[in-house]
């Protein structure tokens, strides 16, 4: 069940991202209380989060001011979700695919190179298990279990890469995959994920990168 805070955060955040409220426009906290129907304390907390995300600034005697996209934390999952569901969703999806294409194949190759290390044994086994769970979910057309396994698999690959910056992107990739959660799993996509997991576990960097590149291209 969505809390009042989450509802207000989504309402105001989505309105900023969609352009429903124009860049540079100003609102008082009282205006936002009336608009959202929430208490002042909840509105203030939502504003605090949106300021941290770069969507708003808040100053005494000035109020809340809407900022443009150059200021947004576009890698935060909430901002990713609002942008994908906004009027520029198609363009945003292209941007995210380009980001993934630049990072995830390299991360998969790095993961394959590190997979043989003893310190990676648990994550290597988790990757193998998750790939099996993904395939099983696809077979029974369980889209919720499929997307959960899909998010976990990509997170494990980014983690196995050993690159702290790659790891940081797991929230972005996860949000993109969650947004596609209603799409029926495709047999070819499942095969690519199994190939990816196998290449990483077996220590084949080129094959891992190729499988990941094919997965992202089909997104």
LINCORSUL-V584239 format. One record per backbone hydrogen bond with DSSP energy under -0.5 kcal/mol. CO is the residue of the C=O (numbers start at 0). NH is the residue of the N-H. If there is no record, write none. Layout:
BEGIN
<<CO,NH> <CO,NH>>
END
This chain:
BEGIN
<<2,6> <3,7> <4,8> <5,9> <6,10> <7,11> <8,12> <9,13> <10,14> <11,15> <12,16> <13,17> <14,18> <14,19> <14,20> <15,18> <19,21> <21,24> <24,65> <26,63> <27,31> <28,32> <29,33> <30,34> <31,35> <32,36> <38,42> <39,43> <40,44> <41,45> <42,46> <43,47> <44,48> <45,49> <46,50> <47,51> <48,52> <49,54> <49,55> <50,53> <52,72> <54,66> <56,64> <58,61> <58,62> <62,58> <63,26> <64,56> <65,23> <67,70> <68,71> <71,73> <72,75> <75,79> <76,80> <77,81> <78,82> <79,83> <80,84> <82,85> <85,88> <87,91> <88,92> <89,93> <90,94> <91,95> <92,96> <93,97> <94,98> <95,99> <96,100> <97,101> <98,102> <99,103> <99,104> <102,106> <103,107> <104,108> <105,109> <106,110> <107,111> <108,112> <109,113> <110,114> <113,116> <116,119> <117,120> <119,123> <120,124> <121,125> <122,126> <123,127> <124,128> <125,129> <126,130> <127,131> <128,132> <129,133> <130,134> <131,135> <132,136> <133,137> <134,138> <135,139> <136,141> <137,140> <140,142> <141,145> <142,146> <143,147> <144,148> <145,149> <146,150> <147,151> <148,152> <149,153> <150,154> <151,155> <152,156> <153,157> <154,158> <155,159> <156,160> <158,161> <161,163> <162,166> <163,167> <164,168> <165,168> <166,169> <167,170> <168,172> <169,173> <170,174> <171,175> <172,176> <173,177> <174,178> <175,179> <176,179> <177,180> <179,182> <185,189> <186,190> <187,191> <188,192> <189,193> <190,194> <191,195> <192,196> <193,197> <194,198> <195,199> <196,200> <197,201> <198,203> <199,202> <202,204> <203,207> <204,208> <205,209> <206,210> <207,211> <208,212> <209,213> <210,214> <211,215> <212,216> <213,217> <215,218>>
END
